Amino acid sequence: KIASVPVSPFYHNQADNKVLRFCFAKTTETLEKAAEVICRI
């Protein structure tokens, strides 16, 4: 599973409302698995 955080709390305007925020403080293996999942979307 992959979870994202909405960026709206980080911006005052809604200019970036089509952006997702992810935590990259993960192991390389976890990031590679996440990239595989995202590429299938």
ROVEXBA-332484 format. One record per residue: chain; x, y, z of N, C-alpha, C, CB in turn; residue number from 1; residue in one letter. Coordinates in pm, 1 decimal. Atoms other than C-alpha are relative to their C-alpha. Glycine has a CB too. Layout:
residues N
lolum|n_xx|n_yy|n_zz|ca_xx|ca_yy|ca_zz|c_xx|c_yy|c_zz|cb_xx|cb_yy|cb_zz|vexvex|rokol
A|X|Y|Z|X|Y|Z|X|Y|Z|X|Y|Z|NUM|a
...
***
This chain:
residues 41
lolum|n_xx|n_yy|n_zz|ca_xx|ca_yy|ca_zz|c_xx|c_yy|c_zz|cb_xx|cb_yy|cb_zz|vexvex|rokol
A|83.2|-117.9|0.0|0.0|0.0|0.0|87.5|124.0|0.0|-94.6|-0.1|120.2|1|k
A|-68.1|-128.9|2.9|103.3|355.9|-65.0|-97.5|104.5|50.6|51.6|35.1|-143.7|2|i
A|84.2|-108.4|-52.1|-30.9|654.1|123.2|64.4|133.1|-35.4|-19.8|-12.6|154.8|3|a
A|-50.7|-134.9|26.1|0.8|1018.5|35.9|-66.4|97.3|96.1|-25.6|42.2|-147.8|4|s
A|50.9|-104.5|-88.2|-55.3|1335.8|231.6|-47.7|114.2|-88.6|109.5|48.4|102.9|5|v
A|43.1|-114.7|80.0|-267.2|1616.5|84.4|90.7|119.9|24.8|-146.0|36.5|31.9|6|p
A|-88.9|-115.1|-15.2|-62.0|1928.0|20.1|-73.6|125.3|44.6|71.5|27.3|-129.8|7|v
A|76.8|-120.4|-34.7|-343.1|2171.8|103.1|42.0|63.8|132.8|-146.4|-34.1|5.9|8|s
A|-43.9|-66.0|-123.8|-220.6|2225.8|463.8|131.9|77.1|-15.2|15.0|-103.2|109.5|9|p
A|-130.5|-62.5|19.6|116.2|2337.1|322.4|-5.5|123.0|-90.3|95.9|-100.3|-57.8|10|f
A|14.2|-112.0|93.2|-18.8|2597.7|76.0|-120.0|85.0|37.7|-14.0|-50.7|-144.6|11|y
A|110.8|-91.4|-27.9|-238.7|2904.3|120.9|-97.6|6.7|-116.2|52.7|139.2|31.1|12|h
A|89.1|-1.3|115.9|-375.7|2890.9|-232.8|-17.7|-143.2|-50.6|56.2|92.5|-112.9|13|n
A|25.8|134.4|52.8|-507.8|2595.4|-427.2|70.6|-23.1|-133.6|-150.5|-21.9|-16.7|14|q
A|-71.7|12.7|126.7|-260.6|2634.1|-714.5|57.9|-140.0|-18.9|111.5|103.3|-7.4|15|a
A|-61.9|132.5|8.9|-105.5|2296.9|-634.9|-93.8|-109.7|48.2|128.9|-3.4|80.8|16|d
A|95.7|98.2|-50.6|-422.7|2099.3|-568.0|5.3|-133.3|-74.2|-139.0|56.2|-8.4|17|n
A|-14.7|126.7|72.3|-316.6|1826.2|-815.5|132.4|-68.2|34.0|-9.5|23.7|-151.4|18|k
A|-129.3|51.5|-41.9|1.7|1741.6|-626.3|-19.5|-90.6|120.6|98.0|115.3|32.8|19|v
A|0.8|88.9|-115.7|56.3|1453.3|-386.1|133.7|12.0|71.1|-27.9|-147.4|-41.9|20|l
A|-122.3|-6.8|-80.2|311.3|1452.4|-105.0|26.1|-139.9|56.5|-12.3|107.6|115.6|21|r
A|-39.6|131.2|-49.7|498.9|1133.1|-17.2|121.3|14.9|90.7|30.4|-96.7|-117.0|22|f
A|-117.8|3.1|-85.8|754.4|1051.5|251.1|107.1|-84.2|-69.2|-34.3|-57.3|141.9|23|c
A|-108.8|72.3|64.0|1086.6|952.9|97.5|105.7|-44.8|100.5|63.6|86.2|-106.8|24|f
A|-92.8|44.8|-104.1|1254.3|872.8|429.8|-20.4|-149.6|22.1|-21.4|79.8|133.4|25|a
A|22.5|144.4|-0.8|1230.7|504.3|346.1|122.5|-68.9|-57.2|-127.3|-37.7|-80.7|26|k
A|-110.5|75.2|58.2|1466.8|229.1|242.6|-12.6|-0.1|-151.9|3.0|-144.9|54.7|27|t
A|1.2|6.7|146.0|1563.2|197.3|-122.3|-96.2|-107.7|-47.3|141.2|-27.1|-54.4|28|t
A|89.9|109.4|37.2|1374.0|-132.2|-139.0|-146.4|44.4|6.4|22.6|-121.3|92.0|29|e
A|137.6|-48.0|-14.9|1052.5|28.4|-12.1|-34.0|100.3|-109.3|-20.3|63.7|138.4|30|t
A|24.1|-99.4|104.5|1085.4|319.1|-255.9|-12.3|-64.8|-137.4|112.0|103.5|-1.3|31|l
A|8.8|69.6|128.5|1144.0|82.3|-548.5|-133.8|-71.5|-14.1|115.2|-100.5|-14.8|32|e
A|131.0|65.5|3.3|832.8|-118.0|-458.4|-111.2|102.3|-20.4|-24.1|-79.0|129.6|33|k
A|99.9|-106.1|15.4|632.8|204.2|-427.2|-1.4|52.0|-143.6|28.3|115.7|98.3|34|a
A|-8.7|-47.4|138.5|756.7|320.6|-768.1|-66.5|-98.7|-94.8|146.7|21.8|-40.9|35|a
A|64.6|101.5|83.2|642.9|-8.8|-922.5|-151.6|12.3|8.0|44.1|-140.8|42.8|36|e
A|145.0|-13.4|-18.9|294.8|36.1|-775.8|-51.2|125.6|-69.7|-35.5|4.1|150.6|37|v
A|42.9|-126.5|60.5|270.2|399.0|-887.0|2.5|-9.4|-152.5|89.9|115.9|47.7|38|i
A|-9.4|12.8|145.8|380.1|309.8|-1241.4|-115.0|-81.3|-58.2|132.2|-64.2|-38.4|39|c
A|113.6|80.3|47.8|88.6|64.7|-1267.3|-131.2|76.8|3.6|-13.3|-125.9|83.2|40|r
A|124.3|-78.1|-11.1|-166.9|337.0|-1192.5|-27.0|70.6|-130.8|8.1|102.8|116.0|41|i
***
